[in-house]
Amino acid sequence: MKLSTKILIGLILGIIAGLLLSSATGFIKTWIQPFGTLFLNLIKMVIVPLVLASLVVGAASVGDVKKLGRIGGKTISYYLVTTALAVTIGLILANLLDPGFNMKLPADAKYAGKEAPPLSQVLLNIFPTNPVDSMVRADMLQIIVFALFLGIGITLIGERAKPVYNFFDGLAEVMYKITGVIMEFAPIGVFALITPVVAVNGPKVLIPLAKVIAAVYIGCLLHAAVVYSTAVRTLGNMNPLKFFQGFSPAMLIAFTTCSSSATLPVSMKSVEENLGVDKDVASFVLPLGATINMDGTAIYQGVCAVFVAQVYGMDLTLGQQLTVILTGTLASIGAAGVPGAGLIMLTMVLQSVNLPLEGIALIAGIDRILDMARTTINVTGDASAAVIVDYSEKKRVAKSGSMVV
């Protein structure tokens, strides 16, 4: 039985168990939830060494700083375009479904979340002052930057840096193997992660905000079916069905963990083994995407901006909705790949069009349910970028070879 099938069975059984045990939250917290936490901790355990080692090897394997810059340019351009499309889809669906129509904000509703940092601060924080501290805090963007510098340094030095390259190459292989072992327990981990979510978020929580949930989930499905399918078909020369089937294990892990970073080891394993993406491309595109590519979060931001405006009886003009698209696209750069980061980034979007932050209090109650869909789309977007960049680089090499002949 395929791993994706086993994980899907664990997911379905977890949903059923959550519905049946909704009144036994004490039992779930004591006997089921710890297994999910253990599985998540095991995945998180390999993230930092895996990202550091694989990115160093990937950057050094490119062998050409210009090629690395070319791959980076393609990757970031693709991420920004798909994120802008995602925000647009979210806004269109929210305008069609009117999720906040006739809904009143409770008098005691308050949002106590963190204020979003200014974009200039986000950009400055990309560069670490102490890379060891960045690894301790698992600051993925700073780790990525440091790893790229290491890889470029190895490339520039050449043969004398071969022992350093071999060390990171060996470390990366060890992390891949550990990831494979951890994934053998994925069905149990997925079961234990989804059961408490279903038990806590019952019909009483979900029904009043069904339109918001529907808008986000429909938007995510449309984005995957239209944008990603078209992109991998036309730009990546891959059958969309093969793409989604090959990446399904990572999508299921993303759905249950709600963390792009925690899904990263599985994403890398899936795109390399199932989709045939070269390791040097996957080790660069996927860690970068787990940090700055947030298409699912962008859909969520578009829907929630319209929802909050409707709850407060405000109409967003076309200019304001264009501002939401721009801000949502830029905000995705600073959205960390961890559960709940979307709420923090949403404050930046709401502030850009002068919407009350208190409206987030309504959304916060269903944030976990929304996070499951948007994280799945986030990581799927990373995989589509890896397929497209890998194909473009292979096509370039093939063309260069034919020109030499």
Order of alpha helices (4+ residues) and beta strands (2+ residues): alpha-alpha-alpha-alpha-alpha-alpha-alpha-alpha-alpha-alpha-alpha-alpha-alpha-alpha-alpha-alpha-alpha-alpha-alpha
